[in-house]
Amino acid sequence: MDPDDSDYFVQREILDAERLDEVAQKGTRSSKPTAAERLKDSFRCSASRLGLAVLARVPVLGWLPRYAVRENLLGDVISGCSVAVMHLPQGLAYASLAGLRPVFGLYTSFYPVLVYFLFGTSRHISIGTFAVTSIMVGSVVQRLAPDAGPAANGTNQTAGDADALDADRVRVAASFAVLTGLVQILLGAVRFGFMVTYLSGPMIRAYTTGSAVLVCVSQLKDIFGVRPSRFTGPLSAVYTLIDICRLLPETNLAQLLVSAVALVALVVIKEINACYRTKLPLPVPVELLLIIAATLAAHFGSLNVNYGVSVVGEIPSGLRAPLAPDATLFTQMMGDALAVAVVSYTITISLAKTFALKHSYKVDSNQELVALGLSNAVGGCFLCYPVTASMSRTLVQETTGARTQVAGIFSSVILLVAILELGPLFENLPKAILAAIVIVNLKGMFMQAVDVRMLWRTNKADLLVWLVTFTSTVLLNLDLGLAVSVGFAMFTLILRMQRPQYSILGHVSGTDLYLDTDTYKEAKEITGIKIFRSSTTINYTNAEMFVDALQDKSGIDFGKLLLAKRKQEAALKSEQEKEKKTQKTGVELLSSGTFTFKEFNREELSERPRSQNADTGRHGDYTINQTSSHCDEEAVRSDTHSIVLDLSATSFVDTVSVNTLKNIFSNLGQIQLNVYLAGCQGKSDAARQSPGRARFSRTRALKRCLGLSSVLSVEPQRLTHNDKMISPPHASFRQRASWSSWRLLVSSPSPSQRAGCSSRFTTPCFLF
C-alpha cells in the first residue's frame, strides 16, 4: 500500500523484545556452559574421554584401522609414485633457495611427510619443499651464516672452509625448522587456527606473487652462469638484479644454452600435460626426465670441465644422524619463525580446505596447525628445513587417484631409496636445470597477477591491498613485507568499518521491501517516520560518524533543536516570572488601595497573549516562538514524529556504542521524538541483559523500544499511566493532526479511552 495512504495494517502481532521473550519463553539461563564449568569438565578423566582425546590428536588411529584396501590401495600407490617423481627434482632445486646442498631438500621431502601421515587430517595435500618457504629460510640462513669473503691473501676459501660453512648453514636451517614447529604447535594448542581469517585472499595471493618474483631473481645467477654479490635486507632483490645486469657481459653461453633448452622443454611438455590431462593416464614426468637427460649429457660431455657449466657437486648417500637444535639462535630468528609459521600454515590450510570441500570431508584447522608444527619440529631434528604444502604436488596427488595419506608413505619409500642409493648419480646435474625447474613451477604464482584487472573492476580497496602487499614484498623482502601487508590490510579494514554506508529506508509499494531511498526511486519514505540503517556494526571507531549521519540523513539537527528548546524554556520562564511579579505588584496595590481590581484585570489581559504565545512553542515538532531564528525552524521537518534505528547489521555492542544510543534516546526524547531500535541481534541483546556488562537500559520501558521485527506502538500522551508499557495485540503507529504530544505507549488503552481519542488515523508501520 502507498505509504501516503491513511491506513496501513499489519496482519500479525508485532513483537518487541519483551513480548518476544514472553511468547518464545526465553530461558533465564543459557544452555551453554560457563567458563568455570568448562574448566571443571576439562579435568575430568575417563577411558572414553582419553580415547577421544588420543583420536583427536593422532587422527591416523581413527582412519587407518578402517582403511579399505581394495578401494584405496591402487590409487594411493599410483599417486605416491607420481608425487615422488616430483619430490625428487623439487627437493634438489628448492634446497638451493634455502642456501643448502641439494641432499637436504631430499631429507625435507622425506621425514616431514611421515610425521604428517600420523597427525594430519587432510587426505590429499603433499607436504614438503616449497619455493616461498625455501626462500624465506634462505634469507635467515644468509643472515646468520653469510658467505665467507676472500682470504686476507686474496685467495678463495678452502674446501675445509666450505664444509664448515655448509655445516653452519645446516645447523641454522635445522634450528629454524624446530623453532618454527614449536611456534606452530603452541598456536595450535591454544586453538589459534582462526588467525588465518585475518589474512585476506588478495593479500595472500599478492604475497605469494611477490615471493615468486624474489625466487625468480634468485635463480637468474644460475640461468646466466654469473656470480653476483649476495645482498640482504630491504631492496636486496633490486640490488641483485642490478648486479646481474652489470655482469651480463660475463654470461656463460653454454650454461645459458642449457637453461634455454630446459625452459622450452619444461614449458612445452607442461602445456601438453595441461591440455591432455583428461586423456593421459598420468602426466608426463618432464622434470625427472629432464634431470636424467641433463645429468647424462653433463657427465659424458664434461660440461663442467670443458665449458664451465656449474653442477650440483657431491651428494652424499645415506641418512645422517639427528642433530639437536641450537637454542642460542632462537632469539635471533623468532620474528622470522613466526612469519614462516603463519605463511606456511596459511598456504597449507587453504589447500587442505579446498580439496576437503571438493571431496566432502572436513579438516581440523587447529589439528592441521599442530600437525604442521610437529612435521617441522621433528624434521628439524633430522636436518630438514621448514615445510609446507605444494600446490603442484597436491594437484598431482589428487588427480592421480590418492584417497588417503597412505600415498605419502609410498612417496617416502621411493625417496628413501633415492637418498640411500641414487644420490651420487646426480652429482653432475647442471644447476641451470634446477633453476629452470624452479622458475617454470612459479607459473601459477605469476598468473595471479591477473587479479589486478579483476579487482580493478570489483573492489578498489582489495586492489590497493594487493598492490601494497606485492610492492612491499618485492622491495622490503618477505619478513618486512608480511608485516607491512598485514598491517595495511587491517588498516583498510578499520577504515571501511569507520566509513559504512548509511541510508534512509523507504517502502516499495506492493511489496514488503524497505530499501535505500537514494538508490531506488520506488522506495518512498513513510510519512512521519525516518528509518535509518547502518551497513555495519556500531562500535567505538564509528559511533560519532553514526550520529552525524543520522542527523544528516534525517534532517534533524539535535544541537539546534536542543538550543531552540532551551531558548523557549528560558523565554517561558521569564514570562512566568514577569507574570508572577505583575500579579504580586497588583496584589500589593490592591491591598494598599492605590490600584483598582478593574485596572489590574485589564493589565493581566494585556499580558496573557504573550504568555500564551510562549506556550505554543511546545514539544513535538518544535514550532518555536517568534524569537526563534529561521534556522531553528528548519532544523526538523514538521511531519517527523518517530525515528527507527535499524540495527540488523549490528552484531555486538561496546561501551561507546551503548552510550551513543543512550545519548540519541536522551536528546531526541528531550525534543519529543520517538526512537525505536529494530532488528536487534542476539549479541546486542546479550550485552543488554548480562550482569556486569554495559547495559543500554535497566528499565522495562526502554526494553520495549527494542523491536525484533518491527516498530512498536505509539499512542496519545493522555493515555499514559504509571510509566508502564503494554502494546496492544496489533501494534501500529497512530497519529493525530498535531503529533507533537506523541510519546511511547505506556498503558494498554481501554475501549473508553480509545473512544475519547479524536482525529486519529493509522500511518504505515514497517517490517524487517
Secondary structure as the mmCIF struct_conf table of DSSP 4:
data_model
#
loop_
_struct_conf.conf_type_id
_struct_conf.id
_struct_conf.beg_label_comp_id
_struct_conf.beg_label_asym_id
_struct_conf.beg_label_seq_id
_struct_conf.end_label_comp_id
_struct_conf.end_label_asym_id
_struct_conf.end_label_seq_id
TURN_TY1_P TURN_TY1_P1 PRO A 3 ASP A 4
BEND BEND1 ASP A 5 SER A 6
BEND BEND2 GLN A 11 ARG A 12
HELX_LH_PP_P HELX_LH_PP_P1 GLU A 13 LEU A 15
STRN STRN1 ASP A 16 ASP A 16
HELX_RH_AL_P HELX_RH_AL_P1 ALA A 17 ALA A 24
TURN_TY1_P TURN_TY1_P2 GLN A 25 GLN A 25
BEND BEND3 THR A 28 ARG A 29
BEND BEND4 SER A 31 LYS A 32
HELX_LH_PP_P HELX_LH_PP_P2 PRO A 33 THR A 34
HELX_RH_AL_P HELX_RH_AL_P2 ALA A 35 SER A 42
TURN_TY1_P TURN_TY1_P3 PHE A 43 PHE A 43
HELX_RH_AL_P HELX_RH_AL_P3 ALA A 47 ARG A 57
TURN_TY1_P TURN_TY1_P4 PRO A 59 PRO A 59
HELX_RH_AL_P HELX_RH_AL_P4 VAL A 60 TRP A 63
HELX_RH_3T_P HELX_RH_3T_P1 LEU A 64 ARG A 66
HELX_RH_AL_P HELX_RH_AL_P5 VAL A 69 LEU A 97
TURN_TY1_P TURN_TY1_P5 ALA A 98 GLY A 99
BEND BEND5 LEU A 100 LEU A 100
HELX_RH_AL_P HELX_RH_AL_P6 PRO A 102 PHE A 119
BEND BEND6 ARG A 123 HIS A 124
STRN STRN2 ILE A 127 GLY A 128
HELX_RH_AL_P HELX_RH_AL_P7 ALA A 131 LEU A 144
BEND BEND7 ALA A 145 ALA A 145
HELX_LH_PP_P HELX_LH_PP_P3 PRO A 146 ALA A 148
TURN_TY1_P TURN_TY1_P6 ALA A 152 ASN A 153
BEND BEND8 GLY A 154 GLY A 154
HELX_LH_PP_P HELX_LH_PP_P4 THR A 155 THR A 158
HELX_RH_AL_P HELX_RH_AL_P8 ALA A 159 ALA A 189
TURN_TY1_P TURN_TY1_P7 VAL A 190 ARG A 191
HELX_RH_3T_P HELX_RH_3T_P2 GLY A 193 TYR A 198
BEND BEND9 LEU A 199 LEU A 199
HELX_RH_AL_P HELX_RH_AL_P9 GLY A 201 PHE A 224
TURN_TY1_P TURN_TY1_P8 GLY A 225 GLY A 225
HELX_LH_PP_P HELX_LH_PP_P5 PRO A 228 ARG A 230
BEND BEND10 GLY A 233 GLY A 233
TURN_TY1_P TURN_TY1_P9 PRO A 234 LEU A 235
HELX_RH_AL_P HELX_RH_AL_P10 SER A 236 ARG A 246
TURN_TY1_P TURN_TY1_P10 LEU A 247 LEU A 247
HELX_RH_3T_P HELX_RH_3T_P3 LEU A 248 GLU A 250
HELX_RH_AL_P HELX_RH_AL_P11 LEU A 253 CYS A 275
TURN_TY1_P TURN_TY1_P11 TYR A 276 LYS A 279
BEND BEND11 PRO A 281 LEU A 282
HELX_RH_AL_P HELX_RH_AL_P12 VAL A 286 GLY A 301
TURN_TY1_P TURN_TY1_P12 SER A 302 SER A 302
HELX_RH_AL_P HELX_RH_AL_P13 LEU A 303 TYR A 307
STRN STRN3 VAL A 311 VAL A 311
BEND BEND12 GLY A 318 GLY A 318
HELX_LH_PP_P HELX_LH_PP_P6 LEU A 319 PRO A 322
HELX_RH_3T_P HELX_RH_3T_P4 ALA A 327 LEU A 329
HELX_RH_AL_P HELX_RH_AL_P14 PHE A 330 LYS A 358
TURN_TY1_P TURN_TY1_P13 HIS A 359 SER A 360
HELX_RH_AL_P HELX_RH_AL_P15 SER A 365 CYS A 381
TURN_TY1_P TURN_TY1_P14 PHE A 382 LEU A 383
STRN STRN4 THR A 388 ALA A 389
HELX_RH_AL_P HELX_RH_AL_P16 MET A 391 THR A 399
TURN_TY1_P TURN_TY1_P15 THR A 400 GLY A 401
BEND BEND13 THR A 404 THR A 404
TURN_TY1_P TURN_TY1_P16 GLN A 405 GLN A 405
HELX_RH_AL_P HELX_RH_AL_P17 VAL A 406 VAL A 417
HELX_RH_PI_P HELX_RH_PI_P1 ALA A 418 LEU A 422
HELX_RH_3T_P HELX_RH_3T_P5 GLY A 423 PHE A 426
TURN_TY1_P TURN_TY1_P17 GLU A 427 ASN A 428
STRN STRN5 PRO A 430 PRO A 430
HELX_RH_AL_P HELX_RH_AL_P18 LYS A 431 VAL A 440
TURN_TY1_P TURN_TY1_P18 ASN A 441 LEU A 442
HELX_RH_AL_P HELX_RH_AL_P19 LYS A 443 PHE A 446
HELX_RH_3T_P HELX_RH_3T_P6 MET A 447 VAL A 450
HELX_RH_AL_P HELX_RH_AL_P20 ASP A 451 THR A 458
HELX_RH_AL_P HELX_RH_AL_P21 LYS A 460 GLN A 498
BEND BEND14 ARG A 499 ARG A 499
STRN STRN6 TYR A 502 VAL A 508
TURN_TY1_P TURN_TY1_P19 SER A 509 GLY A 510
BEND BEND15 THR A 511 ASP A 512
STRN STRN7 TYR A 514 ASP A 516
TURN_TY1_P TURN_TY1_P20 THR A 517 THR A 519
TURN_TY1_P TURN_TY1_P21 LYS A 521 GLU A 522
STRN STRN8 ALA A 523 LYS A 524
HELX_LH_PP_P HELX_LH_PP_P7 GLU A 525 ILE A 526
TURN_TY1_P TURN_TY1_P22 THR A 527 GLY A 528
STRN STRN9 ILE A 529 SER A 534
BEND BEND16 SER A 535 THR A 536
TURN_TY1_P TURN_TY1_P23 TYR A 540 ASN A 542
HELX_RH_AL_P HELX_RH_AL_P22 ALA A 543 SER A 554
TURN_TY1_P TURN_TY1_P24 GLY A 555 GLY A 555
HELX_RH_AL_P HELX_RH_AL_P23 PHE A 558 SER A 592
TURN_TY1_P TURN_TY1_P25 GLY A 593 GLY A 593
BEND BEND17 THR A 594 PHE A 595
HELX_RH_AL_P HELX_RH_AL_P24 PHE A 597 ASP A 615
TURN_TY1_P TURN_TY1_P26 THR A 616 THR A 616
BEND BEND18 GLY A 617 GLY A 617
BEND BEND19 HIS A 619 HIS A 619
TURN_TY1_P TURN_TY1_P27 GLY A 620 ASP A 621
TURN_TY1_P TURN_TY1_P28 GLN A 626 THR A 627
BEND BEND20 SER A 628 SER A 628
HELX_RH_AL_P HELX_RH_AL_P25 HIS A 630 GLU A 633
TURN_TY1_P TURN_TY1_P29 GLU A 634 GLU A 634
BEND BEND21 ALA A 635 VAL A 636
TURN_TY1_P TURN_TY1_P30 SER A 638 ASP A 639
STRN STRN10 SER A 642 ASP A 646
TURN_TY1_P TURN_TY1_P31 SER A 648 ALA A 649
HELX_RH_AL_P HELX_RH_AL_P26 THR A 655 GLN A 670
TURN_TY1_P TURN_TY1_P32 ILE A 671 GLN A 672
STRN STRN11 ASN A 674 ALA A 678
BEND BEND22 GLY A 679 GLY A 679
HELX_RH_AL_P HELX_RH_AL_P27 GLY A 682 GLN A 689
BEND BEND23 SER A 690 SER A 690
TURN_TY1_P TURN_TY1_P33 PRO A 691 GLY A 692
BEND BEND24 ARG A 693 ARG A 693
BEND BEND25 PHE A 696 PHE A 696
BEND BEND26 ARG A 698 THR A 699
HELX_RH_AL_P HELX_RH_AL_P28 ARG A 700 LYS A 703
TURN_TY1_P TURN_TY1_P34 ARG A 704 CYS A 705
STRN STRN12 LEU A 706 GLY A 707
BEND BEND27 LEU A 708 SER A 709
STRN STRN13 SER A 710 SER A 710
STRN STRN14 VAL A 714 PRO A 716
HELX_RH_3T_P HELX_RH_3T_P7 GLN A 717 LEU A 719
TURN_TY1_P TURN_TY1_P35 ASN A 722 ASP A 723
BEND BEND28 PRO A 729 HIS A 730
STRN STRN15 PHE A 733 GLN A 735
BEND BEND29 ALA A 737 SER A 738
HELX_RH_3T_P HELX_RH_3T_P8 TRP A 739 SER A 741
STRN STRN16 TRP A 742 LEU A 744
BEND BEND30 SER A 747 SER A 747
HELX_LH_PP_P HELX_LH_PP_P8 SER A 748 SER A 750
HELX_RH_AL_P HELX_RH_AL_P29 PRO A 751 ALA A 755
TURN_TY1_P TURN_TY1_P36 GLY A 756 GLY A 756
BEND BEND31 SER A 759 SER A 759
STRN STRN17 PHE A 761 THR A 763
STRN STRN18 LEU A 767 LEU A 767
#
